[in-house]
């Protein structure tokens, strides 16, 4: 690691991502409340050494007029000998205010400390764009929300753009399209999302482009109520034209009854919540895991019949370690057939697959029912409630594939 610039006292979200991707050594000093810390932490490719010391504990010592002096007293009395001197320390709170004082207190004690600018909120709302392909004929961009493991895409060709699985903050997509000189002509959601609020309807409204969804996902699976958002029906084998490009539709029920995958020019497969890099999607978020698991099997069998050269572009990743060495979450289908736990089970037959699925389901997050209501237009929420619903990592993938990793990190 290059020597730290002493004039720099904070890390922006993009800098944090760079440190995480390079697997730099640093220590996290998280001063949020215990429940916030337990519900969601900053994670990287490798385990990050960290500690949770709620800020209110730090204020229990004799207070000074200067809160930094109070934190200095607390750290001197309890933590100076325990904090590393051979690596940077990143102080983190919810919005970056309190942690700024904590980082300053650490620097007064001679530690190489930085504040997380904007706190975990800024990190949670951070988006990053990488080009998968940029040619005269076609451009494909992967837009990630690293803190949540969510992925979305912009396809550009001949001045037109299609957005696939956009996340909640629509301005990122509108700005990217404008920057590239593209007119958004359609917005495609692979399914009615449960782990995050879709930006699809808002982008469609701003750009006056149609928003597409399979009609089966236009019905809330728990409430069994029709969506109140405007959308156009998508059907199996439907094709869309974006500039000089063709997008072919596959209806692949399993994760949801209206789950879709989109194949761009026979080269890029946008798998949404079906095939991820290391695992596959869970089929129980509609409350019908036993019934939907066999459908999931048949759908995945269909996708596995595609060419092994097709590049899989999922809607989620579980850890930054799944990137391909270029910062992209993308792998050829043929390679995934050999290493992806769920796809290996598909190749063992339906009975083995269904047993594997039902034994690997993670805990059902109650927030997902509410998020689906928001995405169907059945519930309206403000920014604070939206952030609360989206708090933490997505758990749309099966859990079994990640148990060994978690055990190794623990």
FENZI-V522759 format. One record per pair of residues at least 12 apart in sequence whose C-alpha atoms are under 7 Angstrom apart, sorted by the first residue. I is the first residue (numbers start at 1). J is the second residue. Records with the same first field share a line. If there is no record, write none. Layout:
BEGIN
I: J + J
END
This chain:
BEGIN
9: 114 + 115
10: 114 + 115 + 116 + 117
11: 114 + 115 + 116 + 117
12: 116 + 117
13: 122 + 123 + 126
20: 44 + 45
21: 45
23: 45 + 46
25: 87
26: 87 + 88 + 89
27: 48 + 49 + 50 + 87 + 88 + 89 + 90
28: 49 + 50 + 51 + 89 + 90 + 91
29: 50 + 51 + 52 + 89 + 90 + 91 + 92
30: 51 + 52 + 53 + 91 + 92 + 93
31: 52 + 53 + 54 + 55 + 92 + 93 + 99
32: 54 + 55 + 93 + 94
33: 54
34: 54
39: 392
40: 392
44: 319 + 320
45: 319 + 320 + 321
47: 409
58: 71 + 74
61: 74
68: 101 + 102 + 104 + 105
69: 105
71: 102 + 105
72: 105 + 106
85: 111
88: 112 + 113
89: 112 + 113 + 114
90: 113 + 114 + 115 + 116
91: 103 + 114 + 115 + 116
92: 115 + 116 + 119 + 120
93: 119 + 120
94: 119 + 120 + 121
95: 118 + 119 + 120 + 121
96: 115 + 116 + 117 + 118 + 119
99: 115
100: 115
103: 115
123: 147
124: 147 + 148
126: 145
127: 143 + 144 + 145
128: 143 + 144 + 145
129: 141 + 142 + 143 + 144
130: 142 + 143
137: 157 + 244
138: 156 + 157
139: 155 + 156 + 157
140: 154 + 155 + 156
141: 153 + 154 + 155
142: 154
148: 392 + 393 + 394
149: 316 + 317 + 318 + 393 + 394
150: 315 + 316 + 317
151: 314 + 315 + 316
152: 164 + 165 + 166 + 167 + 315
153: 165
156: 182
157: 242 + 243 + 244 + 245
158: 243 + 244
159: 181 + 182 + 183 + 243
160: 182 + 183 + 184 + 185 + 242 + 243
161: 182 + 183 + 184 + 185 + 242
162: 184 + 185 + 186 + 187 + 242
163: 186 + 187 + 188
164: 187 + 188 + 189
165: 188 + 189 + 190
166: 198 + 199 + 200
167: 196 + 197 + 198 + 199
168: 197 + 198 + 199
169: 199
170: 199 + 202 + 203
184: 207 + 209
185: 209
186: 209 + 210 + 211
187: 200 + 204 + 209 + 210 + 211 + 212
188: 211 + 212 + 213
189: 212 + 213
190: 259 + 260 + 261 + 272
191: 213 + 217 + 256 + 258 + 259 + 260
192: 217 + 372 + 375
193: 372
194: 368 + 369 + 371 + 372
195: 368 + 371 + 390 + 394
196: 371 + 390
197: 371 + 374 + 375
198: 375
210: 231 + 232
211: 231 + 232
212: 231 + 232 + 233 + 234
213: 231 + 232 + 233 + 234
214: 233 + 234 + 235 + 258
215: 233 + 258
216: 257 + 258
217: 257 + 258
218: 376
220: 372 + 373 + 376
221: 286
222: 286
227: 376 + 377 + 378
228: 376 + 377 + 378
229: 376 + 377
235: 251
236: 249 + 250 + 251
237: 249 + 250
245: 265
246: 264 + 265
247: 262 + 263 + 264 + 265
248: 262 + 263 + 264
249: 261 + 262 + 263
250: 262
252: 299
253: 295 + 296 + 299
254: 283 + 292 + 293 + 295 + 296
255: 273 + 274 + 281 + 282 + 283 + 296
256: 283 + 286
266: 310
267: 310 + 311
268: 310 + 311 + 312 + 313
269: 310 + 311 + 312 + 313
270: 312 + 313 + 314
271: 312 + 313 + 314 + 315
272: 314 + 315
273: 314 + 315
275: 314
276: 314 + 316 + 317
277: 317 + 322 + 331 + 336 + 340
278: 340 + 341 + 401
279: 340 + 341 + 342 + 397 + 398 + 401
280: 342 + 397 + 398
281: 396 + 397 + 398
282: 361 + 396 + 397 + 398
283: 296
293: 354 + 357
294: 350 + 354
297: 346 + 350 + 353
301: 346
308: 332 + 333 + 334
309: 332 + 333 + 334
310: 332 + 333
311: 330 + 331 + 332 + 333
312: 330 + 331 + 332 + 333
313: 329 + 330
341: 401
360: 398 + 399 + 400
361: 398 + 399
362: 398 + 399
367: 389
371: 389
END
